[in-house]
Amino acid sequence: MEIKTLTSTSPAGEITLYTLTNASGASVTLSSLGAGIVAVCVPDRDGKLADVALGYKDAASYMGDGPCAGKIPGRFANRIALGKFTLDGKEYSLAINNGPNALHGGPTGFMNRIWGSKAEGNKVTFTYRAADGEEGYPGNLDVKAEYTWTDDNELSLHITAETDAVTVVNLTNHAYFNLDGENSGTVLNHELLLKASRYLPTDDTQIPTGELAPVAGTPMDFTEFKAIGRDINADFHPLKVGKGYDHCWVIDGYEKGQLKEVAELRSGKSGRSLVISTTQPGMQIYTGNWLAGCPESISGGSYNDYDGVAIECQGFPDAPNKPEFPSPVLRPGEKYDETIVFKFNAL
């Protein structure tokens, strides 16, 4: 495994970029800004390499970007209703940055911080300490994100966290993928399979109602391969609210700590596929409904809405306010410990 390191300046300080290239020439590039995935170059059915992760030309452009491209949002990914939650009888208030709600840990969040980093072998490890009270969350939280890249074109992300006071944690990766190449246009012709027979309906502000609704007979049904764009314009409340898919699916057969294959994305055009496994209970599918207007792309162009899809394995949104959901509470002496695996194949 070859590792190349570059540095880049930003208003927040020096960003370190790591490119790991395996024996076949496939590579990933990771950034200390937001512990992010900047690029994933993998072969198509003819062996031609292309970058299949949406990204920006300037490393500093990831700072404060609306799409949160490739980064780890936190300390609580996704939405918390009205930016409030209660732990052990004490109410906490967060910044409101998504309609009436809190999103992705706040305006700065983990995704806009420069993490500590080091590379060794086929692994890059990022670390970050979130201070007690940062963005309104309690407890000093020590987070570690370990990315491993293999000769089989498998990128694994192992995220752990520990706290010195009771808090809530929900971490994921927010990469957008287009298996035809990041500069190839719409992803709506990709086919998607989700091992999830239920999803979380939401109100008009995209906060879950608490119901786990069956996908059968609705446009949310991806239990068999289906083109992402087939039903995206259907007259169906969730699709109207989000201008496309932007909901959390409930993974079938979830068992805490058990790594399960949960999704597959494939493109008939390039012959690439992406198989995702995780230990998490849910996955937010977001079809890049608001990508237009984001920073200049890594290939020097611009992205339009629906040019990439994010498959964000995570805990359930608004779980701090929904005791019926898997608990996001982390206490001193406990360890947050979750894994996401992205396996790239050529069909």
N, C-alpha and C positions, 0 to 999 in steps of 0.2 A: 504494500500500500504506500503510495506516495502522498505526502502532505506538503502543500505549499501555503505559505502565510503571507498575507498582504495587510497593510494598514491604510486607513483612510481617515481623514479629519471630518469632524462634525461639530455643530454648536455644543453638543453634550460631551465632547471629548473624542479621543481616538477610538476608532472602530477597528477591530481585528477580524479579518476574513480568512477562513480556512477552506482550502480546496483539497478534498480527499479523492484520489484517482486509483481505481482498483486495477487488477491485472488485465482486464479486457479494455481498459480505457474509459469506462463509464465513471462519472464523477458526481460529487455533491459539493456545493459551496455553502458554508455556514457562516453566520455573522454574530459577533458579540453584542450587536444592537438587538435587543429583544430575543437573544438566543435563537436567531431565525434561520430558516432555510431560504437561501438566496437563489440557488440554481440546482437542478437535478438533470444531468445529461445522461440519457440512456438510449439504447439502440431500438430501432423499429424492426419490423419483420425482415428487412433487408440488411440489417446491421448498421444502418445509418444513425449516428448520434444526433440528438436534439435535446435542447433544454425544455423540460415539460413542466417546470414550475414558474408561475408568473413572478416577475421581479422587476426591479428598477435599475436604471443605468448608474445612478449615483448612490453609493452606499448610505449617504446621509439622508436621502429621500425617504428612507423607511421611518424616519423620525416623525411621529405625529400623522402618518398617512391614514386616511379614512378606512381603506380596506384591511389594515393590520396584516399586510401581506407576509406570509411565511413565519410570523413571529409567535411567541408564547405570550398570550394575554393573561393578566392576573392582577391581584391575587384571586379574583373570581371571574373566570371567563363567562361570557354570555350576560344575561340580564338579571338584575335584582329589582323587584317592583318598588317604585317610588324611592329607590335608593335607601331603603331602611330594612333592618333586620334586628332581631332580639336574640341575645345569647345569655343564658343563665340569669334572665330577668333584666338585663341591661340592654337598652336600645342603642344601636349604632346608626349614624347617618353618613351617607356617601355622596359624592358629587353626582349630580344629575346630568348625564351627557348623551342620552338617547331618548328623545321625547321626554316623558315624565320619569324615566327609569335610569338606573345606573347600568353601564355596559363595560365589560372587559376590565373591570378593576379600576376604572376612572380615566380621566383625560390623559394622565401620564401612564400609569399602570406599568406592569413588568415589560410590556412590549416596547416602551419608549425609554428604557434604561439600558445602559451599557453594562453587561454582565462581566464578571471575571471569567477568564477562559484559559484552557490549556489543551494541547493536542498530544496524543501519544498512541502509537500503533495505528489502529484503524478507528480511533475514538476521539471525539472532541467533547470536553466537559465544560459546561458553563455553570457559574454559581452566582447567586444574588441573595443579599440579605435585605428584606423589606422591614423597615423599622416599625416599631409599635406606633400606631396612629397614622402611618403612611396611607394616604387616600381614604382615611377614616376607619381602616381595619385595625382590630386589636392584635397585639402580640408581635414580637420580633419573629419573623419567619425566615428560616434559612432554606433556600431552594437550590436543588442541583438538577441540571438537565444534561443527560449523557446521550449523545448521538453516536451510533456505530454504523459504519458503512462496510459492506462485505463484498467479496468477489462475485457473489450471486445477485448483486444489485438489490440488496435489501438494506433499507435505512430504518434503524430502530431508534426510538426515543424513549428513554427511561427517565421519568421525572419523580423526584422524591422531595419531601419537605418536612421540616420539623419546626415546632413553635414553643415559645416559653409561656404562652398564655392562650386560653381558649380562643379559637378563631374559626373562620370558614375558608376553605380552599377548593378551587376548581381550576385545573390547568389543562391546556390542550396545545396543539399547534394549529396555526391558522393559514397553512399553505393553500394556495390555489393551483390546481392542476389542469393542464390541457395536454392530453397525450399525443396530439398531433404537433406539438411545439408551442411554446408560449406566445409566439407571434403569428399563429395560424388562424385566428378568428374564433368564431363561436364554438362553445363546448356542448351546445344543445343536441348535436348529433351523436354524442357519446352515449353509450349504454351503461346503465347503472343497476346493480343488484345490491339490495340491502337485506341482511338477515334480521329483519325487524317487522313484525306483524302489527305493531302499534306505534302511534306517534303521540305527541303532546299538543293538543289544540291550544290555542292562545286567544287572548282578547285582542282588541284592535291595536294595543301597544306592544304586542308580541310577548306578553307575560302568560305562561301556562295557566290554564284554568284549574289544573289539578287532575283532570281526566286523562286516562290512558285510552285513547280511542283506536279502534281497529282501522287498519288501512284498507281492508278489503272493500272493493266497490268504490274507491275514491281515487283521485289523482295522486294520492300519497303512497300508492301501492307500488313498491319496487321489489316485491318478493320474488319476481322473475325479472330477467333482464328487460329493460325498457329504455328507449331513448329519453334522455332527460327532457327534451323539448316537446315530447309527444302531448303531454297534458298541461304544459306550463301556463297556457292561456285559458284554461278551463274556468268556468264560472263557479269558483269554489273559494270560500272565505279565506283560508290560509294563503292561497296564491294571490288573492287580491290585496291582502294586508301587506305582504312582503314584496310585491311586484315580481313574484317567482318563489322558488323554494327557499325558505329560511326558517326551518323548524327542526325540532329535536325528535329523532326516532328512538324508540325504546328497544334495545338489543334483546333478542330472544335468548332465553336460557342464561342470562347473566348470572355469574357467580363471582363474588368479590375475590379479586386476586387471580382469577383464572383468565389466561390469554385465549381469546377466541377470534376466529376469522369472522368478520362482521360485514364486509363490503367488498365489492369488486367494480371497478370502473374499466371500461374497455372501449377502444376505438377501432372500427373496421377499416378506417382509412389508413392508419399507420401500422396497425397490428400490435400496438402496445396495450398492455393491461396493467392495472394497479390493484393489488390485493391488499386490503387493510385488516390487520388484527389488532385487538386491544383488550385491556383489562377493565375498561371503563363501561358504565351502564348505558350510555347514550351516545348518539352522534348527531351533531347539528349539520344538516346539509344546506349549504348556502351557494346558490348558483351565480354569485357575482352580480347581483341585480343592480348594484350601484358602483360598478368599476369605472365607468366613464368619468374622466376628469382627474384620475389619479396621476401620480408623477410619471415622467417619461420612462418607458419600459426599458428593460435591460438590453433589448435589441435596437433601441433608438426610435421606437414608434410610440403609439398610444394604445391603451386598452379600451375596449367598449364593454358595455354591460354584457354579461353571459359569456365572456371570453375565458373564464376559468370556473372550476367548481371546488369549493372547500368541503372536505369531509372531516369535521372536527369531533374527534372522539373525546368525550368529556362526561362530567356529571350533569344532572338536569338543571336547566335554568331556573332561577328563583327558588332553588332548593332550600336556602336558609329560611324561607317563609312557607315551605310546604313540608310539614313533618311526615307526610305520606311518601315523599320521594326519598331515594337513597341519601343518607345524611352527608353533608359536606363539612361537618364539624370536625375540627382537629384539636386535640387537647395535648398539653405537655406530656411527654412520655410516649405519645403515639407517633406513627410515621405515615405520612401520605406517600403512597408508592404505586405508581401507575405506569403502564407501558403502551406505546403505540408503535406498530410495525408497518412500514410501507414497502411492499415487495413488488418490484417492477419486472414485468415479463414481456417477451415478444411472442405473439400468437402464431 
